[in-house]
Amino acid sequence: MGDIVQIYSDYKEHADFLTVYVREAHPTDEWQMKSNVKDDVCYAQPKTLEQRVAIAQDFTKRYKYTLPFGIDDMSNEADAAYSAWPERLYVIDESGHIAYRGGMGPFNYKPAEVREWLAARYGAVKHQAPVSTTDATANSSPTSATGSPSSPASAPATPAVAAPPR
């Protein structure tokens, strides 16, 4: 998670970023993992948008996740459109076309490739030290697909989308 936060910090003046919470990757009622128990991020698959919003809010608060954050609707339109589950990175260009499509996570989730694309487009960003999530100042309150603020929850599957500002 730190890599994408650093990329956001480095390139937020050049590109818009959005993390979208799609369906839960390892819910307690489907495919629970020991790491979820160890990290205390145990949630059933949300059945309502309110439940999905609560999990997303917990994630953003628990991990002090500062990137702009959205939540897929319960018909999973974003997940279906971007094959986002369990996690995936995209860059959408100014014309709305996919300029970079990352591999399916977790094994092919490679934030360094997004950094390379952004560096080729806007130039490499040199930074002194990684920015901690507590130092970032972006809006960390998740919004639903309708754009309304949400409320707290787990480590959701989160594809990040970077798009050059329009």
C-alpha positions in Angstrom: 0.0 0.0 0.0 2.9 2.3 0.7 4.1 2.3 -2.9 0.8 3.6 -4.3 0.6 6.2 -1.5 4.1 7.4 -2.5 3.2 7.5 -6.2 0.1 9.5 -5.4 2.2 11.9 -3.3 4.7 12.3 -6.1 2.3 12.7 -9.0 -1.0 14.1 -7.6 -0.2 17.5 -9.2 0.0 15.8 -12.6 -2.7 13.1 -12.5 -6.0 12.4 -10.7 -6.0 9.3 -8.6 -9.0 7.2 -7.4 -9.1 4.0 -5.4 -12.3 2.0 -5.8 -13.4 -0.5 -3.2 -14.8 -3.5 -5.0 -16.2 -6.7 -3.5 -14.3 -8.1 -0.5 -11.3 -10.3 -1.5 -11.3 -12.6 1.5 -14.6 -12.4 3.4 -15.3 -14.6 6.4 -18.2 -16.2 4.7 -16.3 -17.2 1.5 -12.5 -17.4 1.5 -11.2 -16.4 4.8 -7.4 -16.2 5.1 -5.2 -16.6 8.2 -3.6 -13.2 7.5 -7.0 -11.5 7.8 -7.4 -13.0 11.3 -3.9 -12.0 12.2 -4.4 -8.4 10.9 -8.0 -8.3 12.4 -9.6 -7.5 9.1 -12.4 -10.0 9.2 -15.6 -9.1 7.3 -18.4 -11.0 5.7 -19.1 -10.2 2.0 -21.2 -7.0 2.2 -24.8 -7.5 1.1 -25.7 -3.8 1.1 -24.0 -0.6 0.0 -24.1 0.6 3.6 -22.1 -2.5 4.7 -19.6 -1.9 1.9 -19.3 1.7 2.9 -18.7 0.8 6.5 -15.8 -1.6 5.5 -14.3 1.0 3.2 -14.4 3.6 6.0 -12.7 1.3 8.4 -10.0 0.7 5.8 -9.3 4.4 5.2 -9.3 5.2 8.9 -7.4 2.1 10.1 -4.6 2.6 7.5 -4.8 6.4 7.3 -5.3 5.9 3.5 -5.3 9.4 2.0 -5.9 8.7 -1.7 -9.3 9.7 -3.1 -11.6 6.8 -2.5 -14.8 5.5 -4.1 -16.9 2.5 -3.6 -18.3 0.2 -6.3 -22.1 -0.2 -6.4 -23.7 -3.5 -5.3 -24.0 -4.6 -8.9 -20.2 -4.4 -9.1 -20.1 -2.3 -12.3 -16.6 -1.0 -11.7 -15.3 -4.5 -10.9 -16.9 -5.9 -14.1 -15.7 -3.0 -16.3 -12.1 -3.1 -15.1 -11.7 -6.8 -13.9 -10.7 -5.2 -10.7 -11.0 -8.0 -8.2 -9.0 -8.7 -6.1 -6.8 -5.7 -7.0 -5.6 -4.0 -10.2 -4.0 -0.8 -11.3 -5.0 1.3 -14.4 -4.0 4.6 -16.0 -6.8 6.3 -18.0 -5.6 8.9 -20.4 -7.2 12.3 -21.1 -9.4 10.9 -23.8 -10.8 8.3 -21.4 -8.8 5.3 -22.9 -6.9 2.8 -20.9 -3.2 3.8 -21.3 -1.9 1.2 -18.8 -3.6 -2.0 -17.5 -1.8 -3.7 -14.7 -1.9 -7.4 -14.0 -4.3 -9.0 -11.6 -3.2 -8.8 -8.0 -1.8 -9.8 -5.8 1.0 -11.5 -7.8 0.9 -9.1 -10.8 0.0 -5.9 -8.8 3.0 -3.7 -9.7 2.8 -0.1 -8.6 6.4 0.4 -10.0 4.9 0.0 -13.5 2.4 2.8 -12.9 5.3 4.9 -11.6 7.3 4.2 -14.8 4.3 5.2 -17.0 3.8 8.4 -15.0 7.6 9.2 -15.1 7.7 8.7 -18.9 4.8 11.1 -19.2 5.6 13.7 -16.6 9.2 13.1 -15.7 10.7 11.2 -12.8 10.0 12.6 -9.4 12.9 12.7 -7.0 11.9 12.6 -3.3 13.9 12.7 -0.1 12.1 10.1 1.9 8.8 8.3 1.6 5.8 10.3 2.8 4.0 8.7 5.6 0.3 8.4 5.3 -0.1 10.7 8.3 1.7 13.5 6.4 -0.5 13.4 3.3 -3.4 15.8 3.1 -5.8 14.3 0.6 -9.4 13.6 1.3 -9.6 10.3 3.1 -13.4 10.0 3.4 -14.7 7.4 1.1 -17.7 8.2 -1.2 -20.2 5.9 -2.7 -20.9 5.5 -6.4 -23.3 8.4 -6.0 -20.6 10.6 -4.5 -22.0 10.9 -1.0 -19.7 10.6 2.0 -19.5 7.2 3.6 -18.8 5.8 7.2 -15.7 3.1 9.1 -14.1 -0.8 8.2 -11.3 -3.6 6.6 -8.7 -4.1 4.0 -10.8 -4.1 0.9 -9.7 -5.0 -2.6 -8.8 -1.7 -4.1 -7.8 -1.1 -7.7 -6.2 2.4 -8.1 -6.8 4.4 -11.2 -4.6 7.3 -12.2 -5.8 9.6 -14.9 -4.2 12.8 -16.2 -6.3 15.8 -15.0 -8.7 17.2 -17.6 
